Amino acid sequence: MGRELREVVYVDGVRTAFGRAGPKGVFWRTRADDLGVKVVRELLRRNPSLPPERIDDVIMAATAQVGDQGLTLGRDVALLAGLPQSVPGFAVDRMCAGALTAVTSGAGEIAMGAADVVLAGGIEHMGHHPMGEDVDFNPRFVAERLVDPSAVTMGATAENLHDRFPQLTKEDADAFAVRSQQRAAAAWQNGVMREIVVPMSVFGDDGWSVADRDEFLRPDTSMEGLADLPTPFRAGGRVTAGNSAGLTDGAAVCLLAAQETARELGLAARMRLVSYAFAGVEPELMGLGPVPATRKALELAGLRLDELGLFELNEPFAVQVLTWCDELGVDPEDERLNPYGGAIACGHPLAATGVRLTAQLAFGFRERPGVRYGLTALCVGMGMGAALVWENLSRPWPPEPPARRSRAPAPADAGDGTMLSGPVLGHTVPSGLAPPPTSQEPEDAAGD
């Protein structure tokens, strides 16, 4: 029996500050699951018309699902945040695309009618659980030449991108890193991040303090300062700490709803999910992943890249974003690309990053009501990419929606790998949605 897919809208998204991983980091003495509790409670505080019992699922991602980010993390956080026991939850893992996978999983529930409201996000405490800790890498991967040995070291895969695309120089990567830091500094100065980042009281060596700012911000970063940094992944290489994202702790969560439920509850929808796609590439060229994922998501949406007015790409390494730009014909200095800076400036707590991207895109849409479509995308360890296309709900609607494309997968280009994609989540033009909310200043208390 056929059924119509429902429209999925994005209501709100928040995150913690991103703290330096390790004993010197602001979250060193804070539990990973408590980071998730804080953002869930803040999301509910900012959206008081949502009765907690109307939440149908809580989906939380983590790359290292052990210790204080183990158990079934979505259910764990739901109970700790004080949601009713009737609200279920679960955990997902797609490494750096964990939070975006939580979003697409929740969107699927809503589109199919299995849920009306879903909280989706990610948590990563890289101080407590360093990348690769307790991972038992099957020796057959290398012994049977299934992957190149460099595939298991993310920085080495970034060096591989420089090898594959020699026109992308270290100077290009450093220049991109400087722009990321400058744009992030401007976003903090202009109050953008105050609407996305929730302050949290934390206990450290010097007693109680408030974590309300990303610890890797370096607004004074310069080309001269980056020029002589060590290249830890290869002697004489091009990837440095300055043109890469820092290892960080943090959490982020967003509120998704069916379009009709958002109207019913008076929730101010900011974006509509148009399409999404995941793609596989050579594991040793992990950073290529967003290229085929973006192409597939655009095909499913029936859109061209030049119809998108905002791009939020993760920045694990500057060369990864430069590769996406080079392959898709986008100027790395384009104001549409990461207008508020990216992970090089704020850090990359793996499974939490995807919702940071969505929160920044939603804010960007609000500041640019003339922009109709935008993209969130990132690369994923072991050779994958993720891309989500969104539609801006803070603008006047044109009379006709984009044409629906066939859902049959198109053949991948040589080297693009195997693509997995999600459905186009409807193309009916929403109407009567409330304007985006005016954010309030979050409270300081831990776990409030």
C-alpha positions as CSV (number, residue, x, y, z in Angstrom):
1,M,0.0,0.0,0.0
2,G,1.5,3.3,-1.0
3,R,2.0,6.2,1.4
4,E,2.9,9.8,1.1
5,L,6.1,10.9,2.8
6,R,5.7,13.8,5.2
7,E,7.7,17.0,5.2
8,V,10.4,17.1,7.8
9,V,11.3,20.5,9.3
10,Y,14.2,21.7,11.4
11,V,13.1,23.8,14.3
12,D,16.2,24.6,16.4
13,G,19.7,23.4,17.1
14,V,22.2,24.2,19.9
15,R,25.6,23.0,21.0
16,T,28.1,23.3,23.9
17,A,31.3,25.2,23.5
18,F,33.9,22.9,22.1
19,G,36.7,22.3,24.7
20,R,40.3,21.1,24.1
21,A,40.5,17.3,24.5
22,G,42.7,16.2,27.4
23,P,43.5,17.2,31.0
24,K,43.9,20.9,30.1
25,G,40.5,21.1,28.5
26,V,37.6,22.8,30.0
27,F,35.4,19.6,30.0
28,W,38.1,17.2,31.4
29,R,36.1,16.6,34.6
30,T,32.7,16.7,32.9
31,R,31.0,13.5,31.8
32,A,30.2,13.0,28.2
33,D,26.6,12.2,28.7
34,D,26.2,15.3,30.9
35,L,27.2,17.4,27.8
36,G,24.3,15.8,26.0
37,V,21.9,16.5,28.9
38,K,22.8,20.2,28.9
39,V,22.0,20.7,25.2
40,V,18.8,18.7,25.4
41,R,17.6,20.8,28.3
42,E,18.5,24.0,26.6
43,L,16.7,23.0,23.4
44,L,13.5,22.4,25.5
45,R,14.0,25.7,27.3
46,R,14.2,27.5,24.0
47,N,11.1,25.9,22.7
48,P,8.6,26.0,25.6
49,S,5.6,25.1,23.5
50,L,6.9,21.6,23.0
51,P,5.5,19.2,25.7
52,P,8.3,16.8,26.6
53,E,5.9,13.9,26.2
54,R,5.4,14.7,22.6
55,I,9.0,13.8,21.8
56,D,8.9,10.4,20.0
57,D,12.6,9.5,19.9
58,V,16.0,10.8,21.0
59,I,18.9,9.7,18.7
60,M,22.4,10.5,19.8
61,A,25.6,9.6,18.0
62,A,29.0,8.8,19.4
63,T,32.1,7.4,17.7
64,A,33.5,5.8,20.8
65,Q,30.5,4.1,22.4
66,V,32.2,3.2,25.6
67,G,32.4,4.6,29.1
68,D,30.5,7.8,29.8
69,Q,29.3,7.9,26.2
70,G,28.3,4.2,26.1
71,L,25.1,2.5,27.0
72,T,22.3,3.4,24.6
73,L,23.3,7.0,24.5
74,G,20.0,8.5,23.3
75,R,18.0,6.7,26.0
76,D,20.6,7.5,28.6
77,V,20.6,11.2,27.8
78,A,16.8,11.3,27.6
79,L,16.4,9.9,31.1
80,L,19.1,12.1,32.6
81,A,17.6,15.2,31.0
82,G,14.3,14.5,32.7
83,L,12.3,13.4,29.7
84,P,9.3,11.1,30.5
85,Q,10.1,7.4,30.7
86,S,7.8,6.9,27.7
87,V,10.4,8.7,25.4
88,P,12.7,6.1,23.8
89,G,16.2,6.7,22.5
90,F,19.1,5.0,20.7
91,A,22.6,5.5,19.6
92,V,24.2,5.6,16.1
93,D,27.7,5.6,14.8
94,R,29.0,6.8,11.5
95,M,32.2,8.5,12.9
96,C,32.3,12.1,11.8
97,A,28.8,11.9,10.2
98,G,27.3,10.5,13.4
99,A,25.1,13.6,14.1
100,L,24.0,13.9,10.5
101,T,23.1,10.2,10.5
102,A,21.1,10.8,13.6
103,V,19.3,13.6,11.7
104,T,18.6,11.5,8.7
105,S,17.4,8.6,10.9
106,G,15.1,10.9,12.8
107,A,13.9,12.4,9.5
108,G,13.1,8.9,8.2
109,E,11.0,8.2,11.2
110,I,9.1,11.5,10.8
111,A,8.7,11.1,7.0
112,M,7.2,7.6,7.4
113,G,4.8,8.7,10.2
114,A,6.5,6.7,12.9
115,A,7.3,9.9,14.8
116,D,6.2,13.5,15.0
117,V,9.0,15.0,17.0
118,V,12.6,13.7,17.3
119,L,15.7,15.1,19.0
120,A,18.9,14.2,17.1
121,G,22.5,15.0,17.8
122,G,25.9,13.7,18.8
123,I,28.3,13.7,21.7
124,E,32.1,13.2,21.6
125,H,34.5,13.4,24.6
126,M,37.8,13.0,22.8
127,G,39.6,13.7,26.0
128,H,38.1,10.7,27.8
129,H,37.9,8.6,24.6
130,P,40.7,9.4,22.1
131,M,40.1,8.4,18.5
132,G,40.9,4.8,17.9
133,E,41.1,3.9,21.6
134,D,40.3,0.2,22.2
135,V,39.6,-0.3,18.5
136,D,40.8,-3.7,17.2
137,F,41.6,-3.0,13.6
138,N,41.3,-6.3,11.6
139,P,44.7,-7.1,10.2
140,R,43.1,-8.4,7.0
141,F,42.3,-4.9,5.9
142,V,46.1,-4.4,5.2
143,A,47.1,-8.1,4.8
144,E,44.6,-8.6,2.0
145,R,45.2,-5.1,0.6
146,L,41.6,-4.0,1.2
147,V,42.8,-0.6,2.2
148,D,46.1,1.3,2.2
149,P,47.7,1.4,5.7
150,S,47.4,5.2,5.6
151,A,43.6,4.9,5.7
152,V,43.6,4.4,9.4
153,T,45.4,7.7,10.1
154,M,43.2,10.7,9.2
155,G,46.1,13.1,8.9
156,A,47.8,10.7,6.5
157,T,44.7,10.6,4.3
158,A,44.8,14.4,4.2
159,E,48.4,14.2,3.0
160,N,47.2,11.8,0.3
161,L,44.8,14.4,-0.9
162,H,47.6,16.8,-1.4
163,D,49.4,14.1,-3.4
164,R,46.3,13.3,-5.6
165,F,45.6,17.0,-6.2
166,P,49.1,18.7,-6.3
167,Q,47.6,22.0,-7.4
168,L,46.3,22.3,-3.8
169,T,49.4,23.6,-2.0
170,K,50.2,24.0,1.7
171,E,50.0,27.8,1.1
172,D,46.4,27.3,-0.1
173,A,45.6,25.2,3.0
174,D,47.2,27.8,5.3
175,A,45.2,30.6,3.6
176,F,42.0,28.7,4.1
177,A,42.8,28.2,7.8
178,V,43.4,31.9,8.3
179,R,40.1,32.7,6.7
180,S,38.3,30.1,8.9
181,Q,39.8,31.7,12.1
182,Q,38.9,35.2,10.9
183,R,35.3,34.3,10.1
184,A,34.9,32.5,13.3
185,A,36.2,35.4,15.3
186,A,33.8,37.7,13.5
187,A,30.9,35.4,14.2
188,W,31.7,35.4,17.9
189,Q,32.2,39.2,17.9
190,N,28.9,39.7,16.1
191,G,26.9,37.5,18.5
192,V,26.2,34.7,16.1
193,M,27.6,32.0,18.3
194,R,25.9,33.3,21.4
195,E,22.7,32.1,19.7
196,I,24.0,28.6,19.1
197,V,26.4,27.9,22.0
198,V,24.9,27.2,25.4
199,P,27.1,28.1,28.3
200,M,27.7,25.4,30.8
201,S,29.1,25.5,34.4
202,V,32.0,23.1,34.8
203,F,34.4,22.1,37.6
204,G,38.1,22.2,37.0
205,D,41.5,22.5,38.8
206,D,40.7,26.1,39.7
207,G,37.1,25.4,40.8
208,W,33.9,26.3,39.0
209,S,33.8,28.2,35.8
210,V,31.6,28.7,32.8
211,A,32.5,27.1,29.5
212,D,31.0,29.4,26.9
213,R,33.7,29.8,24.2
214,D,35.5,27.4,21.9
215,E,39.0,26.7,23.1
216,F,40.7,26.5,19.7
217,L,39.8,30.0,18.5
218,R,43.0,31.7,17.3
219,P,41.8,35.0,15.8
220,D,45.4,36.2,15.4
221,T,46.4,33.3,13.1
222,S,48.5,34.5,10.2
223,M,50.2,33.0,7.2
224,E,53.6,33.7,8.8
225,G,52.6,31.9,12.0
226,L,51.5,28.8,10.1
227,A,54.4,28.6,7.7
228,D,56.9,26.8,9.9
229,L,54.6,24.5,11.9
230,P,55.6,20.9,12.1
231,T,54.0,18.4,9.7
232,P,53.4,15.4,12.0
233,F,51.9,13.0,9.5
234,R,54.8,13.1,7.0
235,A,58.3,14.6,6.9
236,G,58.2,17.7,4.7
237,G,54.4,17.3,4.5
238,R,51.7,19.9,4.1
239,V,49.2,19.1,6.9
240,T,49.8,20.9,10.2
241,A,48.0,21.6,13.4
242,G,47.3,25.1,12.1
243,N,45.4,23.9,8.9
244,S,43.6,21.1,10.7
245,A,40.8,20.9,13.2
246,G,41.7,20.4,16.9
247,L,40.7,17.4,19.0
248,T,37.8,18.5,21.1
249,D,35.0,17.6,23.5
250,G,31.4,18.7,22.9
251,A,27.8,17.9,22.2
252,A,25.1,19.2,19.8
253,V,21.4,18.4,19.4
254,C,18.6,19.6,17.1
255,L,14.8,19.5,17.1
256,L,13.1,17.9,14.1
257,A,9.4,17.7,13.5
258,A,6.7,16.9,11.0
259,Q,5.6,20.1,9.3
260,E,2.0,19.7,10.5
261,T,3.2,19.0,14.1
262,A,5.4,22.1,14.1
263,R,2.3,24.1,13.1
264,E,0.1,22.4,15.8
265,L,2.6,23.0,18.6
266,G,3.6,26.5,17.5
267,L,7.2,25.5,16.8
268,A,9.1,27.9,14.5
269,A,10.5,25.8,11.7
270,R,13.7,27.2,10.2
271,M,14.5,24.7,7.5
272,R,13.1,21.8,5.5
273,L,15.1,18.7,4.7
274,V,15.0,18.3,0.9
275,S,17.3,15.3,0.3
276,Y,20.4,13.6,1.7
277,A,23.0,11.1,0.5
278,F,25.9,9.1,1.8
279,A,28.8,7.9,-0.4
280,G,31.8,5.7,-0.3
281,V,35.3,6.5,-1.7
282,E,38.8,5.1,-1.4
283,P,39.4,4.9,2.4
284,E,42.9,6.4,2.0
285,L,41.3,9.4,0.3
286,M,38.7,9.8,3.0
287,G,38.4,13.6,2.4
288,L,36.9,13.0,-1.1
289,G,33.7,11.6,0.4
290,P,31.6,14.8,0.3
291,V,32.1,15.2,-3.4
292,P,30.0,12.3,-4.6
293,A,27.7,12.7,-1.6
294,T,27.0,16.3,-2.7
295,R,26.4,15.3,-6.3
296,K,24.0,12.5,-5.3
297,A,22.1,14.7,-2.8
298,L,21.7,17.4,-5.5
299,E,20.5,14.9,-8.0
300,L,17.9,13.6,-5.6
301,A,16.8,17.2,-4.9
302,G,16.6,18.1,-8.6
303,L,18.9,21.0,-8.0
304,R,22.2,22.4,-9.4
305,L,25.0,23.5,-7.2
306,D,24.6,27.1,-8.4
307,E,21.1,27.1,-6.9
308,L,22.5,26.7,-3.4
309,G,23.3,29.9,-1.6
310,L,25.0,28.6,1.5
311,F,27.5,25.7,2.2
312,E,28.4,24.5,5.6
313,L,31.3,22.0,5.2
314,N,33.2,20.4,8.0
315,E,36.9,21.4,8.1
316,P,38.9,18.4,9.6
317,F,41.7,19.5,7.3
318,A,41.8,22.5,5.0
319,V,42.8,20.4,2.0
320,Q,39.6,18.4,2.4
321,V,37.5,21.5,1.8
322,L,39.8,22.7,-0.9
323,T,39.3,19.3,-2.7
324,W,35.5,19.7,-2.5
325,C,35.8,23.2,-3.9
326,D,38.2,22.1,-6.7
327,E,36.0,19.2,-7.8
328,L,32.7,21.2,-7.7
329,G,34.0,24.5,-9.0
330,V,33.5,26.6,-5.9
331,D,36.0,29.4,-5.0
332,P,37.4,28.7,-1.5
333,E,37.0,32.4,-0.7
334,D,33.3,32.3,-1.6
335,E,31.3,34.0,1.0
336,R,28.7,31.3,0.7
337,L,31.2,28.8,2.1
338,N,31.4,28.5,5.9
339,P,30.6,32.2,6.5
340,Y,31.0,31.7,10.3
341,G,34.2,29.8,10.1
342,G,34.5,26.1,10.7
343,A,36.2,23.3,12.6
344,I,39.7,24.6,12.0
345,A,38.7,27.4,14.4
346,C,36.2,25.7,16.7
347,G,37.3,22.1,16.7
348,H,35.8,18.8,15.6
349,P,34.3,16.6,18.2
350,L,33.6,13.9,15.7
351,A,30.0,12.7,16.1
352,A,28.7,16.1,17.3
353,T,29.9,18.2,14.4
354,G,27.1,17.5,12.0
355,V,24.5,19.3,14.1
356,R,26.9,22.2,14.5
357,L,26.8,22.5,10.8
358,T,23.0,22.5,10.7
359,A,22.8,25.1,13.5
360,Q,25.1,27.4,11.6
361,L,23.2,26.9,8.3
362,A,19.9,27.7,10.0
363,F,21.3,30.9,11.4
364,G,22.8,31.7,8.0
365,F,19.4,31.2,6.4
366,R,17.8,33.6,8.9
367,E,20.4,36.3,8.1
368,R,19.9,35.7,4.3
369,P,16.2,35.3,3.6
370,G,16.9,35.6,-0.1
371,V,18.7,32.3,-0.1
372,R,16.5,29.3,-0.7
373,Y,18.7,26.3,-0.5
374,G,21.8,25.3,1.4
375,L,24.0,22.3,2.1
376,T,25.6,20.6,5.1
377,A,28.4,18.1,4.3
378,L,31.4,16.3,5.7
379,C,33.8,13.5,5.1
380,V,33.8,10.4,7.2
381,G,36.6,8.1,8.3
382,M,37.3,4.9,6.3
383,G,36.3,6.6,3.1
384,M,32.8,8.0,3.2
385,G,30.9,11.3,2.8
386,A,27.6,12.8,3.8
387,A,25.6,15.6,2.4
388,L,22.2,17.1,3.3
389,V,20.3,19.7,1.2
390,W,18.0,22.1,3.1
391,E,15.4,24.6,2.2
392,N,15.2,28.0,3.9
393,L,11.8,28.6,5.7
394,S,12.5,32.2,6.6
395,R,11.9,33.5,3.0
396,P,8.8,34.1,0.8
397,W,7.9,31.0,-1.1
398,P,8.1,30.9,-4.9
399,P,5.0,29.4,-6.6
400,E,6.5,26.2,-7.8
401,P,8.6,23.6,-5.9
402,P,11.6,21.9,-7.7
403,A,10.8,18.9,-9.9
404,R,11.2,15.5,-8.2
405,R,13.9,13.3,-9.6
406,S,13.9,9.6,-9.9
407,R,15.1,7.7,-6.8
408,A,17.0,5.1,-8.8
409,P,20.7,5.5,-8.1
410,A,22.8,6.9,-10.9
411,P,26.1,5.2,-11.8
412,A,29.0,6.6,-9.9
413,D,31.8,8.3,-11.7
414,A,35.1,6.4,-11.7
415,G,36.6,6.6,-8.3
416,D,33.5,7.9,-6.6
417,G,32.8,4.6,-5.0
418,T,29.4,3.1,-3.9
419,M,26.7,5.6,-3.1
420,L,23.9,5.1,-0.6
421,S,21.2,7.7,-0.6
422,G,18.0,8.7,1.1
423,P,14.7,9.7,-0.4
424,V,13.7,13.1,-1.4
425,L,11.6,14.1,1.6
426,G,8.7,15.7,-0.3
427,H,8.5,18.8,-2.4
428,T,5.2,20.3,-1.2
429,V,5.7,24.0,-0.5
430,P,5.0,24.6,3.2
431,S,2.9,27.6,4.2
432,G,1.9,29.4,7.3
433,L,5.1,28.4,9.3
434,A,6.0,30.7,12.1
435,P,9.1,32.9,11.7
436,P,12.4,31.8,13.3
437,P,12.6,32.3,17.0
438,T,14.6,35.0,18.7
439,S,17.2,33.2,20.8
440,Q,17.4,33.9,24.5
441,E,20.6,34.0,26.4
442,P,21.1,30.5,27.9
443,E,21.5,29.9,31.6
444,D,24.9,29.1,33.1
445,A,24.1,26.3,35.5
446,A,25.4,22.8,34.6
447,G,22.7,20.5,33.5
448,D,20.0,23.2,33.8
